[in-house]
Amino acid sequence: MPLVAWVTVVITLLIIAAAALGLIRVICHLMAVRQTLGSVFLGVTVVAHQTRTVPQAIESVNRDLKPVRDFCESV
């Protein structure tokens, strides 16, 4: 093969290697972002559970206070 063909092959291999290295770096960054987003999602779920609205919690409070209400009505 002539020298020009070898130079073309080497340059092509360098370009492919650079693209592969860039893609590997992107994959590593995306894996880190995925882990961070998992932690954020878990944190948001915990906050949403701890800051429930009153109507969701009021039913259980009313159910627990039913004996007190019944006693007060009997007095």
Biotite code that builds the C-alpha atoms (Angstrom):
import biotite.structure as struc

atoms = struc.array([
    struc.Atom([0.000, 0.000, 0.000], chain_id="A", res_id=1, res_name="MET", atom_name="CA", element="C"),
    struc.Atom([1.233, 3.462, -0.740], chain_id="A", res_id=2, res_name="PRO", atom_name="CA", element="C"),
    struc.Atom([2.203, 5.844, 2.040], chain_id="A", res_id=3, res_name="LEU", atom_name="CA", element="C"),
    struc.Atom([-0.898, 7.988, 1.517], chain_id="A", res_id=4, res_name="VAL", atom_name="CA", element="C"),
    struc.Atom([-3.143, 4.990, 2.231], chain_id="A", res_id=5, res_name="ALA", atom_name="CA", element="C"),
    struc.Atom([-1.311, 4.253, 5.489], chain_id="A", res_id=6, res_name="TRP", atom_name="CA", element="C"),
    struc.Atom([-1.572, 7.867, 6.574], chain_id="A", res_id=7, res_name="VAL", atom_name="CA", element="C"),
    struc.Atom([-5.309, 7.784, 5.822], chain_id="A", res_id=8, res_name="THR", atom_name="CA", element="C"),
    struc.Atom([-5.721, 4.569, 7.852], chain_id="A", res_id=9, res_name="VAL", atom_name="CA", element="C"),
    struc.Atom([-3.791, 6.016, 10.815], chain_id="A", res_id=10, res_name="VAL", atom_name="CA", element="C"),
    struc.Atom([-5.766, 9.277, 10.763], chain_id="A", res_id=11, res_name="ILE", atom_name="CA", element="C"),
    struc.Atom([-9.024, 7.309, 10.538], chain_id="A", res_id=12, res_name="THR", atom_name="CA", element="C"),
    struc.Atom([-8.009, 5.160, 13.509], chain_id="A", res_id=13, res_name="LEU", atom_name="CA", element="C"),
    struc.Atom([-7.127, 8.267, 15.539], chain_id="A", res_id=14, res_name="LEU", atom_name="CA", element="C"),
    struc.Atom([-10.501, 9.835, 14.771], chain_id="A", res_id=15, res_name="ILE", atom_name="CA", element="C"),
    struc.Atom([-12.337, 6.623, 15.718], chain_id="A", res_id=16, res_name="ILE", atom_name="CA", element="C"),
    struc.Atom([-10.313, 6.300, 18.935], chain_id="A", res_id=17, res_name="ALA", atom_name="CA", element="C"),
    struc.Atom([-11.080, 9.917, 19.884], chain_id="A", res_id=18, res_name="ALA", atom_name="CA", element="C"),
    struc.Atom([-14.792, 9.381, 19.220], chain_id="A", res_id=19, res_name="ALA", atom_name="CA", element="C"),
    struc.Atom([-14.777, 6.151, 21.248], chain_id="A", res_id=20, res_name="ALA", atom_name="CA", element="C"),
    struc.Atom([-13.033, 7.883, 24.155], chain_id="A", res_id=21, res_name="LEU", atom_name="CA", element="C"),
    struc.Atom([-15.593, 10.692, 24.051], chain_id="A", res_id=22, res_name="GLY", atom_name="CA", element="C"),
    struc.Atom([-18.466, 8.203, 24.061], chain_id="A", res_id=23, res_name="LEU", atom_name="CA", element="C"),
    struc.Atom([-16.967, 6.318, 27.001], chain_id="A", res_id=24, res_name="ILE", atom_name="CA", element="C"),
    struc.Atom([-16.706, 9.576, 28.945], chain_id="A", res_id=25, res_name="ARG", atom_name="CA", element="C"),
    struc.Atom([-20.335, 10.387, 28.125], chain_id="A", res_id=26, res_name="VAL", atom_name="CA", element="C"),
    struc.Atom([-21.397, 6.934, 29.358], chain_id="A", res_id=27, res_name="ILE", atom_name="CA", element="C"),
    struc.Atom([-19.511, 7.457, 32.631], chain_id="A", res_id=28, res_name="CYS", atom_name="CA", element="C"),
    struc.Atom([-21.140, 10.867, 33.164], chain_id="A", res_id=29, res_name="HIS", atom_name="CA", element="C"),
    struc.Atom([-24.595, 9.464, 32.404], chain_id="A", res_id=30, res_name="LEU", atom_name="CA", element="C"),
    struc.Atom([-24.095, 6.666, 34.938], chain_id="A", res_id=31, res_name="MET", atom_name="CA", element="C"),
    struc.Atom([-23.158, 9.248, 37.590], chain_id="A", res_id=32, res_name="ALA", atom_name="CA", element="C"),
    struc.Atom([-26.208, 11.349, 36.715], chain_id="A", res_id=33, res_name="VAL", atom_name="CA", element="C"),
    struc.Atom([-28.418, 8.256, 36.913], chain_id="A", res_id=34, res_name="ARG", atom_name="CA", element="C"),
    struc.Atom([-27.201, 7.508, 40.431], chain_id="A", res_id=35, res_name="GLN", atom_name="CA", element="C"),
    struc.Atom([-27.700, 11.123, 41.510], chain_id="A", res_id=36, res_name="THR", atom_name="CA", element="C"),
    struc.Atom([-31.202, 11.216, 40.057], chain_id="A", res_id=37, res_name="LEU", atom_name="CA", element="C"),
    struc.Atom([-32.056, 8.026, 41.924], chain_id="A", res_id=38, res_name="GLY", atom_name="CA", element="C"),
    struc.Atom([-31.003, 9.666, 45.182], chain_id="A", res_id=39, res_name="SER", atom_name="CA", element="C"),
    struc.Atom([-32.958, 12.832, 44.363], chain_id="A", res_id=40, res_name="VAL", atom_name="CA", element="C"),
    struc.Atom([-36.076, 10.807, 43.504], chain_id="A", res_id=41, res_name="PHE", atom_name="CA", element="C"),
    struc.Atom([-35.836, 8.924, 46.783], chain_id="A", res_id=42, res_name="LEU", atom_name="CA", element="C"),
    struc.Atom([-35.443, 12.196, 48.697], chain_id="A", res_id=43, res_name="GLY", atom_name="CA", element="C"),
    struc.Atom([-38.428, 13.768, 46.953], chain_id="A", res_id=44, res_name="VAL", atom_name="CA", element="C"),
    struc.Atom([-40.525, 10.702, 47.772], chain_id="A", res_id=45, res_name="THR", atom_name="CA", element="C"),
    struc.Atom([-39.589, 10.951, 51.454], chain_id="A", res_id=46, res_name="VAL", atom_name="CA", element="C"),
    struc.Atom([-40.370, 14.680, 51.551], chain_id="A", res_id=47, res_name="VAL", atom_name="CA", element="C"),
    struc.Atom([-43.718, 14.100, 49.819], chain_id="A", res_id=48, res_name="ALA", atom_name="CA", element="C"),
    struc.Atom([-44.614, 11.436, 52.356], chain_id="A", res_id=49, res_name="HIS", atom_name="CA", element="C"),
    struc.Atom([-43.615, 13.592, 55.329], chain_id="A", res_id=50, res_name="GLN", atom_name="CA", element="C"),
    struc.Atom([-45.518, 16.633, 54.080], chain_id="A", res_id=51, res_name="THR", atom_name="CA", element="C"),
    struc.Atom([-48.835, 14.973, 53.306], chain_id="A", res_id=52, res_name="ARG", atom_name="CA", element="C"),
    struc.Atom([-51.835, 17.225, 53.224], chain_id="A", res_id=53, res_name="THR", atom_name="CA", element="C"),
    struc.Atom([-54.268, 17.330, 56.111], chain_id="A", res_id=54, res_name="VAL", atom_name="CA", element="C"),
    struc.Atom([-57.176, 15.571, 54.332], chain_id="A", res_id=55, res_name="PRO", atom_name="CA", element="C"),
    struc.Atom([-55.046, 12.436, 53.918], chain_id="A", res_id=56, res_name="GLN", atom_name="CA", element="C"),
    struc.Atom([-54.123, 12.344, 57.596], chain_id="A", res_id=57, res_name="ALA", atom_name="CA", element="C"),
    struc.Atom([-57.420, 13.638, 59.015], chain_id="A", res_id=58, res_name="ILE", atom_name="CA", element="C"),
    struc.Atom([-59.251, 10.362, 58.344], chain_id="A", res_id=59, res_name="GLU", atom_name="CA", element="C"),
    struc.Atom([-56.940, 8.399, 60.605], chain_id="A", res_id=60, res_name="SER", atom_name="CA", element="C"),
    struc.Atom([-57.108, 11.120, 63.282], chain_id="A", res_id=61, res_name="VAL", atom_name="CA", element="C"),
    struc.Atom([-60.906, 11.078, 63.204], chain_id="A", res_id=62, res_name="ASN", atom_name="CA", element="C"),
    struc.Atom([-60.914, 7.297, 63.430], chain_id="A", res_id=63, res_name="ARG", atom_name="CA", element="C"),
    struc.Atom([-58.571, 7.389, 66.447], chain_id="A", res_id=64, res_name="ASP", atom_name="CA", element="C"),
    struc.Atom([-60.662, 10.064, 68.206], chain_id="A", res_id=65, res_name="LEU", atom_name="CA", element="C"),
    struc.Atom([-64.001, 8.279, 67.733], chain_id="A", res_id=66, res_name="LYS", atom_name="CA", element="C"),
    struc.Atom([-63.985, 6.791, 71.278], chain_id="A", res_id=67, res_name="PRO", atom_name="CA", element="C"),
    struc.Atom([-63.368, 10.274, 72.732], chain_id="A", res_id=68, res_name="VAL", atom_name="CA", element="C"),
    struc.Atom([-66.212, 11.740, 70.667], chain_id="A", res_id=69, res_name="ARG", atom_name="CA", element="C"),
    struc.Atom([-68.566, 8.953, 71.731], chain_id="A", res_id=70, res_name="ASP", atom_name="CA", element="C"),
    struc.Atom([-67.692, 9.528, 75.390], chain_id="A", res_id=71, res_name="PHE", atom_name="CA", element="C"),
    struc.Atom([-68.238, 13.271, 75.098], chain_id="A", res_id=72, res_name="CYS", atom_name="CA", element="C"),
    struc.Atom([-71.642, 12.746, 73.489], chain_id="A", res_id=73, res_name="GLU", atom_name="CA", element="C"),
    struc.Atom([-72.690, 10.404, 76.289], chain_id="A", res_id=74, res_name="SER", atom_name="CA", element="C"),
    struc.Atom([-71.884, 12.980, 78.984], chain_id="A", res_id=75, res_name="VAL", atom_name="CA", element="C"),
])
